[in-house]
Amino acid sequence: MKFGLVIGNVVATQKDSGVSNRKLLLIQPLDDAFKPSGGYLVAVDAVGAGESEIILFASGSSARQTELTKDTPCDCVIMAIVDQVECNGKIVFNKSDGLPSI
């Protein structure tokens, strides 16, 4: 699992039946300091995430392990919306405080 930030929606009217009726979101991977790392990814949303939310995502064969993405042509899935992150006894991210400065 990796941290990411939802930055937009992806609309594709023509797509494989394996991803029909699936919400596609554009995400920016984040490093451990919640700073952008790497390029953008398109992910299937398995949890109802929205723009500007910090999420956890999986890629590769692990992306096909959720109930929604099982046996689909999916390489990236959003599987959690992050509410809080604690590291060494210190809260480093709290959803109710808004986005970290990224």
N, C-alpha and C positions, 0 to 999 in steps of 0.2 A: 504494500500500500504506500501511496505517496500523497503529499499534500498538493492541492491545486486550487485555483481560483476560477470560478465560472465567469467568463467575460462576454458571453453572447450565445445566441441560438443559431442553429444550422437548419435551414429548410431545404429539403430535397424532395421534389414532387415525384421524381422517378428513382426508385430504389429497389433493391432485392427484396423479395417477399419476406426474407428472414429478418429484416429490420423495419418492415412496415409497421405502422402504429407504434413506433419507438421514438421518444423524444431525444433529439441529438443536441448536445451543447458544446460550445467551444470553450476549452479550458486552457489555462496557463499553468504549467507545473511550477511549484514553489520549492525553494530550498528550506533548510531547517530554520532559517531566520525569516521565513515568509517572503523572501525576495524572488522575483521571477527567475526561473532557471530552465533553459532550453526553449524550444519552439512550442507552437500551439498544437493542441490535440483536439480531435473530435471524439466525444465520448457518448455512449448510450447512457441515459439517465435512468437508473433503477430505483431512485429514492425520492424524486420530486424536488430536486435542487433548483435554485433560481440564480439569476444574475447577481454577481457580487458576493456570493457565498463561498466560504472556504469549505472544500470538500476533500474526501479521501477517494482516490481512484486506483484502479488496478489496470495493468495492460498486459498484452500477450495472452497466453493461454489462460491465465488467471481471470481474465475479463469474461470468460465464458462460464464462470462458476456461480453466477447469481441465478435466481429463479427466472428472471426476465431475459437473461442473455444465454441461457443454456442452449447449446446446439445452434447458435446463430453466428453469422459472419461478423463477429465483433472483436475488436482488438483493444478497446478501451472502455471501461465502465465506471460510472460514478456510483459508489456503493455506500457512502455515508456523507452526511452533512455535519461538519464539525461545530460543536457548541463551545468547547473549551479545551485548551491544551495546557497541561501542567508539566513543568520540567524542573527537576531538582527542588521540588517544593514551592516553586514560583509559577504563578499563572502567567503564561506568555501570550495567550490568546483567549479572549472571551467574546463570544458572538455578540452579546448584549452591549459591548463597548464599541462595536463597529470594527471595520477592517484595520488590521495593522498597517502601518505606513509602508506600503510596498511600491 
